[in-house]
């Protein structure tokens, strides 16, 4: 039995249908990812809250900026009840990383908390939730980043952008507020003609 050969029009129609189905799948998975990210942020904030109350911070913020497919999240800065700021830095020891600051007791920076996150399995493309123990400030930092990525994933691509992600602890409900700005490239044209003068 001989097989059939697609015409150019049939091949074009098939490819357009495949692309349409793929875009629909990407949209569906993007919505699922945002939903699961928000779900994880909510669960992680609930787990962090009892520990954060003892630190005497009113807020913890992370600033970020970048463009051209490259961007960075800066190290977090915490504001204390008296208005002073505490810069939280990485300390690397024997291949491990933990948050350290002179203004925060080691018993708090070394404390571990449950941290929920998700990943997608392949080839079935299912979302799986996992919970692991992680350093307290690593969990805080990850939540501030996740809040940005849940809505502005890939913000550093092309022209890029900048913003601030702030965990508010003392003014109303505990929440993360994100202020994000996209860089917009503006092109100013100057059109003119150079005429060769006859000699």
RAQUI-V354251 format. One record per residue. N is the residue number from 1. RES is the residue in one small letter. SS is DSSP state (a for helix, b for strand, c for the rest). PSI is psi as a letter, one per 30 degrees, with the letter a starting at -180 (999 if undefined). Layout:
# RAQUI-V354251
n:N res:RES ss:SS psi:PSI
n:N res:RES ss:SS psi:PSI
This chain:
# RAQUI-V354251
n:1 res:x ss:c psi:k
n:2 res:x ss:c psi:k
n:3 res:x ss:c psi:l
n:4 res:x ss:c psi:k
n:5 res:x ss:c psi:k
n:6 res:x ss:c psi:k
n:7 res:x ss:c psi:l
n:8 res:x ss:a psi:e
n:9 res:x ss:a psi:e
n:10 res:x ss:a psi:e
n:11 res:x ss:a psi:e
n:12 res:x ss:a psi:e
n:13 res:x ss:a psi:e
n:14 res:x ss:a psi:e
n:15 res:x ss:a psi:e
n:16 res:x ss:a psi:e
n:17 res:x ss:a psi:e
n:18 res:x ss:a psi:e
n:19 res:x ss:a psi:e
n:20 res:x ss:a psi:e
n:21 res:x ss:a psi:e
n:22 res:x ss:a psi:e
n:23 res:x ss:a psi:e
n:24 res:x ss:a psi:e
n:25 res:x ss:a psi:e
n:26 res:x ss:a psi:e
n:27 res:x ss:a psi:e
n:28 res:x ss:a psi:e
n:29 res:x ss:a psi:e
n:30 res:x ss:a psi:e
n:31 res:x ss:a psi:e
n:32 res:x ss:a psi:e
n:33 res:x ss:a psi:e
n:34 res:x ss:a psi:e
n:35 res:x ss:a psi:e
n:36 res:x ss:a psi:e
n:37 res:x ss:a psi:e
n:38 res:x ss:a psi:e
n:39 res:x ss:a psi:e
n:40 res:x ss:a psi:e
n:41 res:x ss:a psi:e
n:42 res:x ss:a psi:e
n:43 res:x ss:a psi:e
n:44 res:x ss:a psi:e
n:45 res:x ss:a psi:e
n:46 res:x ss:a psi:e
n:47 res:x ss:a psi:e
n:48 res:x ss:a psi:e
n:49 res:x ss:a psi:e
n:50 res:x ss:a psi:e
n:51 res:x ss:a psi:e
n:52 res:x ss:a psi:f
n:53 res:x ss:a psi:f
n:54 res:x ss:a psi:f
n:55 res:x ss:a psi:f
n:56 res:x ss:c psi:g
n:57 res:x ss:b psi:k
n:58 res:x ss:b psi:e
n:59 res:x ss:b psi:l
n:60 res:x ss:b psi:k
n:61 res:x ss:b psi:l
n:62 res:x ss:b psi:k
n:63 res:x ss:b psi:l
n:64 res:x ss:b psi:l
n:65 res:x ss:b psi:l
n:66 res:x ss:b psi:l
n:67 res:x ss:b psi:l
n:68 res:x ss:c psi:h
n:69 res:x ss:c psi:g
n:70 res:x ss:b psi:k
n:71 res:x ss:b psi:l
n:72 res:x ss:b psi:k
n:73 res:x ss:b psi:k
n:74 res:x ss:c psi:l
n:75 res:x ss:c psi:k
n:76 res:x ss:c psi:l
n:77 res:x ss:b psi:k
n:78 res:x ss:b psi:k
n:79 res:x ss:b psi:k
n:80 res:x ss:b psi:l
n:81 res:x ss:c psi:e
n:82 res:x ss:c psi:g
n:83 res:x ss:c psi:f
n:84 res:x ss:c psi:l
n:85 res:x ss:b psi:k
n:86 res:x ss:b psi:k
n:87 res:x ss:b psi:k
n:88 res:x ss:c psi:k
n:89 res:x ss:b psi:l
n:90 res:x ss:b psi:k
n:91 res:x ss:b psi:k
n:92 res:x ss:b psi:k
n:93 res:x ss:b psi:k
n:94 res:x ss:c psi:h
n:95 res:x ss:c psi:g
n:96 res:x ss:b psi:l
n:97 res:x ss:b psi:k
n:98 res:x ss:b psi:l
n:99 res:x ss:b psi:k
n:100 res:x ss:b psi:k
n:101 res:x ss:c psi:k
n:102 res:x ss:c psi:f
n:103 res:x ss:c psi:f
n:104 res:x ss:c psi:k
n:105 res:x ss:c psi:k
n:106 res:x ss:a psi:e
n:107 res:x ss:a psi:f
n:108 res:x ss:a psi:e
n:109 res:x ss:a psi:f
n:110 res:x ss:c psi:f
n:111 res:x ss:c psi:k
n:112 res:x ss:b psi:l
n:113 res:x ss:b psi:l
n:114 res:x ss:b psi:k
n:115 res:x ss:b psi:k
n:116 res:x ss:b psi:k
n:117 res:x ss:b psi:l
n:118 res:x ss:b psi:l
n:119 res:x ss:b psi:l
n:120 res:x ss:b psi:k
n:121 res:x ss:c psi:l
n:122 res:x ss:c psi:k
n:123 res:x ss:c psi:g
n:124 res:x ss:c psi:f
n:125 res:x ss:c psi:h
n:126 res:x ss:c psi:k
n:127 res:x ss:b psi:k
n:128 res:x ss:b psi:k
n:129 res:x ss:b psi:k
n:130 res:x ss:b psi:l
n:131 res:x ss:b psi:k
n:132 res:x ss:b psi:l
n:133 res:x ss:b psi:k
n:134 res:x ss:b psi:l
n:135 res:x ss:b psi:k
n:136 res:x ss:a psi:e
n:137 res:x ss:a psi:f
n:138 res:x ss:a psi:e
n:139 res:x ss:a psi:e
n:140 res:x ss:a psi:e
n:141 res:x ss:a psi:e
n:142 res:x ss:a psi:e
n:143 res:x ss:a psi:e
n:144 res:x ss:a psi:e
n:145 res:x ss:a psi:e
n:146 res:x ss:a psi:e
n:147 res:x ss:a psi:e
n:148 res:x ss:a psi:e
n:149 res:x ss:a psi:f
n:150 res:x ss:a psi:f
n:151 res:x ss:a psi:f
n:152 res:x ss:a psi:h
n:153 res:x ss:c psi:k
n:154 res:x ss:c psi:g
n:155 res:x ss:c psi:f
n:156 res:x ss:c psi:f
n:157 res:x ss:c psi:l
n:158 res:x ss:c psi:b
n:159 res:x ss:c psi:f
n:160 res:x ss:c psi:a
n:161 res:x ss:b psi:a
n:162 res:x ss:b psi:l
n:163 res:x ss:b psi:a
n:164 res:x ss:b psi:k
n:165 res:x ss:b psi:k
n:166 res:x ss:b psi:k
n:167 res:x ss:b psi:j
n:168 res:x ss:b psi:k
n:169 res:x ss:c psi:f
n:170 res:x ss:c psi:f
n:171 res:x ss:c psi:j
n:172 res:x ss:c psi:a
n:173 res:x ss:c psi:k
n:174 res:x ss:c psi:k
n:175 res:x ss:b psi:l
n:176 res:x ss:b psi:k
n:177 res:x ss:b psi:k
n:178 res:x ss:b psi:k
n:179 res:x ss:b psi:j
n:180 res:x ss:b psi:k
n:181 res:x ss:b psi:k
n:182 res:x ss:b psi:k
n:183 res:x ss:c psi:k
n:184 res:x ss:c psi:k
n:185 res:x ss:c psi:k
n:186 res:x ss:c psi:k
n:187 res:x ss:c psi:k
n:188 res:x ss:c psi:j
n:189 res:x ss:c psi:k
n:190 res:x ss:c psi:j
n:191 res:x ss:c psi:k
n:192 res:x ss:c psi:l
n:193 res:x ss:c psi:k
n:194 res:x ss:c psi:j
n:195 res:x ss:c psi:k
n:196 res:x ss:c psi:j
n:197 res:x ss:c psi:k
n:198 res:x ss:c psi:k
n:199 res:x ss:c psi:999
